[in-house]
Every structure is written in structure tokens, then in C-alpha cells.
Amino acid sequence: MRSGRAKVLHELGGQPLIRYPLATLAGLHPERVALVVGHQSDAVRDAALRAELADLRLVLQSEQRGTGHAVACAREAFADFDGDVLILYGDVRSSAARRWRPYSIRIVARTRTSRS
């Protein structure tokens, strides 16, 4: 995209892209969500807060150095968390976000049964 606007703020169907994965996550009823923000973090935060997730934690990635770095930035938000972690991109289209739910539940179920 050739734009000065953060990718997750571009609209699809009248909604910023970030709203689609957050809406999907809301349907999974997560205990905690960490959203890593960087470019235009205030605007991304405002769009994300409208998703009304119970425990949404915003994490600043001051330098955008890739997905692995973003995950490392979010590590502290999960320091006291004992559960499964699902890492998602914030700029996916609506139809892809809707497909996560069944796969996410299977991944979590497999992880939990393998711990027993």
C-alpha cells in the first residue's frame, strides 16, 4: 500500500481492518488480548478500543522491526499469564478473519490435551 496511513486503519466495508481480527477474537472470549501498536498508535488504539474486548492491553513497538520483534514487545503483557497464546496479524481481510475461529479452537484444544 502506498499510503502514509497505517495498514490496519485502511477501511474495508466501512470498518478499519483492525476491527475484523478483533471482532473474531471477541467471539473466542479471550482472557487477555495484547495489541502491538506502532505507526499512528493513537489512531490504531482508538479503532481497537471500539472492539470492546474485556482485557485489551496496548503495547508500543517504537521501531517496526517485524513480527518476531512485535511478539517480543508483547511478552511483558503476558508475564503473569498461564494459558494459550494465539498470534494474529491485524491487517487481514474480513473473510480470512472469520476462518480463524474453528482453527483457533482446535489449536487450543490440542494444546490443552497435550499438557494433561
N, C-alpha and C positions, 0 to 999 in steps of 0.2 A: 504494500500500500504506500503510495506516495502522498503522505499527509503528515502534518505536524500534530495531528490528534492521536492519542494513544489508541492502539488497535481495539482494545476492549470497549472503547467508547463509541466506535462506529455503530450505527444502528442497523438492525435487521428486523423488519416487521414492526417498526416503531419503538423498539427496545434496544438499549445498548447491549452489545454482545455479551458483556459480563453477566447480565441478568439470566441468560439461559443456563449456564452451568450452575449458578447459584440456586436457581429455581429447581433444578434437578436434585441438587444436594438437599434442599429443604424437604423434598419428598422422601429422602433417606433418613431424615430425623437424626442428623449427626450430633454428637455431644459437643463437638467443637469444630470450628472452621477457621483456618488461618488464611487470609488473603494477602498475598505478597503484592505490594504496590510499588511503583517506581515513577515512571514518566506520568506527569499530570495526576499525581497521587490524590490530591484533594477532590478532583472531579471523579476519579475512579471510586474513591471512598464514598462519595455522595450517591453514586449509582448503585454501589453494592449495599449500602445501608437500607435501601428500599426493598431489598430481598427479604428483610425481616427474619434473619436467621438468629436462633437463640443465643449462641455464643460465638459471634463473629469477631475475630481478632485480626487487626490490621498490622501488617509487618512491612516496614520500609526497606526496600532494596535500593540503597542510594546509587549504586552503579549497576546497570543492567549487564550482567556477565553470564547469562544463560540460565537454563532450568536448574542445573545442579546447584548453582550459587543461590538461586531463589529458594530452593529447598533448604539449604544450609541456613539462610536468613530466617526461615520459619522454625528452625529447630527449637529455639527457646520457647516459642508459643506452645510447644508440646512437651516441655521438660518434665512436667508432673503428670503427663497423660499416659495411661496404660490401656491401650486399645489398638485397633487397626487404623492405619493411615492410608488414605487414597489421595493420590496426587493427580490433579487435573489441570488442563490449560484453560485460561479464561477467555480465549478468543475463538471458540468453536461455534459452528452454526447450530441452530436450533435442533435440526433432525439428528445430529450426532449426539447432542446432549441428552436427548430422550432415550437413546440406546444404551446409555451407561447404566441405568438403574438395574436391569436384570443381571448384567455382568458384575456390577459392583456388589450386589448381594451375594452372588456365587463366590466371588473372591473372598469376601468377609467370612462367609460360612466355611469355606475350605480352610482359611487361616485359623479360625476358632476351633474347628475339629482337629486340626493337626497339632494344636497345643495340648489337647487333652491326653 
